[in-house]
């Protein structure tokens, strides 16, 4: 019997192959507050420009009973006049999903390495999650997940922490355009730094011999609508209970994402966040909670306009305004970013 050398037959015999998509983006960015300094600081109005090179690679493989995804995101940012801010960022994530009858289970892991080329703020962070998706009940999908993670600074161990999280996600597709998602989670954060005790009688703030530990309860609601335009709205409530004075709070956060095609080749996208945060104690400590201001995003508005120049090439203009909480509680900084660049897909 003759054996066919058909490519389709060979492909079916070897099983599904990996699909790989790459994206390379180069851009120029103007920053009116490169050190993320509050208005009262002497470094406010320290402006500069930078060029950025971003590379994103995605690989996926799907079979009848499994799905695998790998993502790599790397970036270089180089400032023209303030080389202390130059940095490299490498991010790697993986996702695996397995199906058995009506039950799905999987793993999700990620890692991030941030390297400053002329500073000592290098850090590494990562997380790993195991989850279980149960059979639908009354058209509701239920997902249970356990997650652990942490952050390590190379030269500042006082800001390191470890986390453990348990979550329950309920989702439902109302129709082929609209879906809802509700997430409940409880996260424990154990810091390397000592807790702070406020001694009202002695009118002083002292460092305790126990480590700071925060217990967070969160509730998040997501609403997604897709048709001729993309709409995503989410509301997050978070209660943080800390054994360290000045770090217990309640937070409400509202996020709105819009994507609108102006023409077949023009896209307009908007991304906005408003946060309301209230600390339990009126008097707040001035100790640093972190040394990376980019880790906190409180209030911002981003507007993108992109145009497809060819099937593989796009141009991008972006304006972003931030009003974020700084590394000191309840002190905010403003930042304006103006970006222009090109995006090449292959």
C-alpha positions as CSV (number, residue, x, y, z in Angstrom):
1,X,0.0,0.0,0.0
2,X,1.4,3.4,-1.0
3,X,2.0,6.0,1.7
4,X,0.9,9.6,0.9
5,X,3.4,12.4,1.5
6,X,0.6,15.0,1.6
7,X,1.5,17.9,3.9
8,X,-2.0,17.8,5.5
9,X,-1.6,14.1,6.4
10,X,1.9,14.7,7.8
11,X,0.5,17.6,9.9
12,X,-2.4,15.5,11.2
13,X,0.0,12.7,12.2
14,X,2.3,15.0,14.1
15,X,-0.5,16.8,15.9
16,X,-1.4,20.5,16.2
17,X,1.6,22.8,15.8
18,X,2.5,25.9,17.7
19,X,1.2,29.3,16.4
20,X,3.7,32.1,16.9
21,X,3.0,35.8,16.6
22,X,5.6,38.6,17.2
23,X,5.4,42.3,17.6
24,X,8.2,44.9,17.5
25,X,7.4,48.5,18.6
26,X,9.7,51.5,18.5
27,X,8.7,54.8,19.9
28,X,9.7,58.3,21.1
29,X,8.2,59.4,24.5
30,X,8.1,62.8,26.2
31,X,7.8,62.6,30.1
32,X,7.2,65.8,32.1
33,X,8.0,64.1,35.5
34,X,10.5,61.4,35.0
35,X,11.1,60.8,38.8
36,X,7.4,60.6,39.6
37,X,7.8,63.4,42.2
38,X,4.9,65.1,44.0
39,X,4.4,68.8,43.4
40,X,6.1,69.8,46.6
41,X,9.4,68.0,45.8
42,X,12.4,69.7,44.3
43,X,12.5,67.1,41.5
44,X,9.1,68.1,40.2
45,X,9.2,69.4,36.6
46,X,12.3,67.3,35.8
47,X,11.4,66.5,32.2
48,X,13.1,64.4,29.6
49,X,12.5,62.3,26.5
50,X,13.4,58.7,25.8
51,X,13.2,56.2,23.0
52,X,11.7,52.8,23.7
53,X,12.0,49.4,22.0
54,X,9.5,46.8,22.9
55,X,9.3,43.2,21.7
56,X,6.4,40.9,22.3
57,X,6.2,37.2,21.3
58,X,3.2,34.9,21.7
59,X,3.1,31.2,21.1
60,X,0.0,29.0,21.5
61,X,-0.9,25.4,20.8
62,X,-4.4,23.9,21.1
63,X,-5.7,20.3,21.0
64,X,-9.1,18.8,21.7
65,X,-8.2,18.5,25.4
66,X,-5.6,21.1,26.1
67,X,-4.4,24.6,25.5
68,X,-0.9,26.1,26.0
69,X,0.2,29.7,25.8
70,X,3.6,31.3,26.2
71,X,4.3,35.0,26.2
72,X,7.5,37.0,26.3
73,X,7.6,40.7,26.6
74,X,11.0,42.6,26.6
75,X,11.7,46.3,26.6
76,X,14.5,48.9,26.6
77,X,14.0,52.5,27.6
78,X,16.8,55.0,27.2
79,X,16.5,58.6,28.3
80,X,18.5,61.3,26.5
81,X,19.6,63.3,29.5
82,X,18.9,61.2,32.6
83,X,20.6,57.9,32.1
84,X,19.9,56.9,35.8
85,X,16.4,56.1,34.6
86,X,17.5,53.8,31.8
87,X,16.1,50.3,32.2
88,X,15.5,46.8,30.8
89,X,12.3,44.8,31.5
90,X,11.8,41.1,30.7
91,X,8.5,39.4,31.3
92,X,7.7,35.7,30.8
93,X,4.4,34.0,31.3
94,X,2.9,30.6,30.7
95,X,-0.6,29.2,30.7
96,X,-1.8,25.6,30.5
97,X,-5.4,24.4,30.4
98,X,-6.5,20.7,30.4
99,X,-10.1,19.4,29.9
100,X,-11.5,16.2,31.3
101,X,-15.2,15.6,30.6
102,X,-16.9,18.7,32.0
103,X,-14.1,19.9,34.3
104,X,-11.1,22.0,33.4
105,X,-7.9,22.5,35.4
106,X,-4.8,24.4,34.7
107,X,-1.7,26.4,35.7
108,X,-0.7,30.0,35.2
109,X,2.7,31.4,36.0
110,X,4.6,34.6,35.3
111,X,7.9,36.3,36.1
112,X,9.3,39.8,35.7
113,X,12.8,41.1,35.9
114,X,13.4,44.8,36.0
115,X,17.0,46.0,35.5
116,X,18.2,49.6,35.9
117,X,21.3,50.1,33.8
118,X,22.7,52.9,36.0
119,X,21.0,52.5,39.3
120,X,20.6,49.9,42.1
121,X,16.8,49.4,42.0
122,X,16.8,46.0,40.2
123,X,13.9,43.8,41.2
124,X,12.4,40.4,40.3
125,X,8.8,39.4,40.8
126,X,6.7,36.4,40.0
127,X,3.6,34.3,40.7
128,X,2.2,30.8,40.1
129,X,-1.5,29.9,40.1
130,X,-3.4,26.6,40.0
131,X,-7.1,26.7,39.1
132,X,-10.1,24.5,38.6
133,X,-13.1,25.3,36.3
134,X,-16.3,23.4,37.4
135,X,-19.2,22.4,35.2
136,X,-21.7,25.1,34.5
137,X,-24.6,25.6,37.0
138,X,-27.5,27.6,35.8
139,X,-25.3,28.9,32.9
140,X,-22.8,30.1,35.4
141,X,-19.1,29.2,35.1
142,X,-17.3,28.8,38.5
143,X,-13.5,29.0,38.8
144,X,-11.5,28.3,42.0
145,X,-7.9,29.3,42.1
146,X,-4.9,29.2,44.5
147,X,-2.0,31.7,43.8
148,X,1.3,32.5,45.4
149,X,3.8,35.1,44.5
150,X,6.4,37.6,45.7
151,X,8.8,40.5,45.0
152,X,12.5,40.7,45.6
153,X,14.8,43.7,45.3
154,X,18.4,43.0,44.8
155,X,19.7,45.6,47.2
156,X,16.7,46.6,49.4
157,X,15.3,43.5,51.2
158,X,13.2,45.7,53.5
159,X,10.7,46.1,50.6
160,X,10.4,42.4,49.7
161,X,7.2,40.5,50.3
162,X,5.4,37.2,49.7
163,X,1.7,36.7,48.9
164,X,-0.8,33.9,49.0
165,X,-4.3,34.2,47.4
166,X,-7.5,32.2,47.1
167,X,-10.2,33.4,44.7
168,X,-13.6,32.4,43.3
169,X,-14.7,33.7,39.9
170,X,-18.3,33.4,38.6
171,X,-18.9,34.4,35.0
172,X,-21.7,34.2,32.5
173,X,-22.2,35.1,28.8
174,X,-25.6,36.9,28.5
175,X,-25.4,36.7,24.7
176,X,-22.7,36.6,22.0
177,X,-21.9,40.3,22.7
178,X,-22.2,40.8,26.5
179,X,-20.6,38.9,29.4
180,X,-20.4,39.4,33.2
181,X,-17.7,38.3,35.7
182,X,-17.6,38.5,39.5
183,X,-14.4,37.8,41.4
184,X,-14.1,37.3,45.2
185,X,-10.6,36.9,46.6
186,X,-8.6,36.9,49.8
187,X,-4.9,37.7,49.8
188,X,-2.3,37.5,52.5
189,X,0.8,39.7,52.1
190,X,3.8,39.1,54.4
191,X,6.5,41.8,54.2
192,X,10.1,41.7,55.2
193,X,9.8,45.1,57.0
194,X,8.8,45.4,60.6
195,X,5.4,46.6,61.6
196,X,4.9,50.1,62.9
197,X,3.3,50.8,66.3
198,X,1.9,54.2,67.1
199,X,2.4,55.1,70.7
200,X,-0.2,57.8,71.4
201,X,0.9,58.3,75.0
202,X,4.5,58.8,74.2
203,X,3.6,60.7,71.0
204,X,5.9,58.6,69.0
205,X,6.0,56.0,66.2
206,X,8.0,52.8,66.9
207,X,9.1,49.9,64.8
208,X,7.8,46.6,66.3
209,X,9.7,43.3,66.3
210,X,7.1,41.5,64.3
211,X,6.9,41.7,60.5
212,X,4.2,43.6,58.7
213,X,1.3,41.4,57.5
214,X,-1.7,42.6,55.5
215,X,-4.9,40.8,54.9
216,X,-6.9,41.9,51.8
217,X,-10.5,41.1,50.9
218,X,-11.4,42.0,47.3
219,X,-14.6,42.1,45.2
220,X,-14.4,42.8,41.4
221,X,-17.1,43.1,38.8
222,X,-16.3,43.0,35.1
223,X,-18.6,43.9,32.2
224,X,-17.5,43.2,28.6
225,X,-19.3,44.2,25.4
226,X,-18.1,43.5,22.0
227,X,-19.7,44.3,18.7
228,X,-18.8,47.2,16.4
229,X,-16.9,48.6,19.4
230,X,-15.2,47.3,22.5
231,X,-16.4,48.3,26.0
232,X,-14.9,47.0,29.2
233,X,-16.1,48.3,32.6
234,X,-14.9,47.1,35.9
235,X,-15.4,48.0,39.6
236,X,-13.0,46.9,42.3
237,X,-13.6,47.1,46.1
238,X,-10.7,46.2,48.3
239,X,-10.4,46.2,52.1
240,X,-6.8,46.0,53.5
241,X,-6.4,45.1,57.2
242,X,-2.8,45.6,58.3
243,X,-1.1,44.9,61.7
244,X,1.1,48.0,60.9
245,X,-0.1,51.5,61.8
246,X,-1.2,53.6,58.9
247,X,-1.6,50.9,56.2
248,X,-5.2,49.8,56.7
249,X,-7.6,51.2,54.1
250,X,-10.7,50.7,51.9
251,X,-10.4,51.3,48.1
252,X,-12.9,51.7,45.3
253,X,-11.6,51.7,41.8
254,X,-13.5,52.2,38.5
255,X,-12.0,51.3,35.1
256,X,-13.4,52.0,31.7
257,X,-11.8,50.8,28.4
258,X,-13.2,51.8,25.0
259,X,-12.1,50.7,21.5
260,X,-13.8,52.3,18.5
261,X,-12.9,51.8,14.8
262,X,-13.1,55.3,13.1
263,X,-12.5,53.8,9.7
264,X,-11.2,50.4,8.5
265,X,-7.6,51.5,9.2
266,X,-8.1,54.0,12.1
267,X,-8.6,52.9,15.7
268,X,-9.4,55.1,18.7
269,X,-8.9,53.7,22.2
270,X,-9.5,55.2,25.6
271,X,-8.5,53.8,29.0
272,X,-9.4,55.5,32.3
273,X,-9.2,54.7,36.0
274,X,-10.6,56.6,39.0
275,X,-9.7,55.4,42.5
276,X,-11.1,56.5,45.9
277,X,-8.9,55.3,48.8
278,X,-9.5,56.0,52.5
279,X,-7.1,55.1,55.2
280,X,-8.4,54.1,58.7
281,X,-5.9,56.3,60.6
282,X,-6.1,60.0,60.1
283,X,-2.4,60.4,60.9
284,X,-0.3,58.6,58.4
285,X,3.4,57.5,58.6
286,X,5.9,59.0,56.2
287,X,7.9,55.8,55.8
288,X,8.3,54.5,52.2
289,X,6.1,51.6,51.3
290,X,8.1,50.8,48.1
291,X,10.8,52.3,46.0
292,X,9.2,51.8,42.6
293,X,6.5,54.4,42.0
294,X,5.5,52.6,38.8
295,X,3.9,49.8,40.9
296,X,1.0,52.0,42.0
297,X,-1.5,53.2,39.4
298,X,-4.3,55.2,41.0
299,X,-5.9,57.6,38.6
300,X,-5.1,57.9,34.9
301,X,-6.4,58.6,31.4
302,X,-4.9,57.2,28.3
303,X,-5.9,58.0,24.7
304,X,-4.6,56.1,21.7
305,X,-5.0,56.7,18.0
306,X,-3.5,54.1,15.7
307,X,-3.5,53.7,11.9
308,X,-2.8,50.5,9.9
309,X,-0.2,51.5,7.3
310,X,-0.1,47.9,5.9
311,X,-1.3,44.5,7.1
312,X,1.9,44.2,9.2
313,X,2.7,47.9,10.1
314,X,0.8,50.5,12.2
315,X,1.5,54.0,13.4
316,X,0.6,55.0,17.0
317,X,0.0,58.3,18.9
318,X,-0.7,58.2,22.6
319,X,-1.4,60.8,25.3
320,X,-1.4,59.6,29.0
321,X,-2.0,61.6,32.1
322,X,-1.5,60.1,35.6
323,X,-2.4,61.2,39.1
324,X,-0.9,58.3,41.1
325,X,-0.2,57.8,44.8
326,X,3.5,58.0,45.5
327,X,5.6,55.7,47.6
328,X,4.5,57.7,50.6
329,X,0.8,57.2,51.6
330,X,-1.7,59.9,50.4
331,X,1.0,61.9,48.5
332,X,0.2,62.0,44.8
333,X,2.3,62.9,41.7
334,X,1.2,64.0,38.3
335,X,2.7,62.8,35.1
336,X,2.1,63.5,31.4
337,X,3.4,61.2,28.7
338,X,3.3,61.9,25.0
339,X,4.3,59.0,22.7
340,X,4.7,58.4,19.0
341,X,5.8,55.2,17.4
342,X,5.4,52.4,14.9
343,X,4.3,48.8,15.4
344,X,5.5,45.9,13.2
345,X,3.9,42.5,13.4
346,X,5.3,39.3,12.0
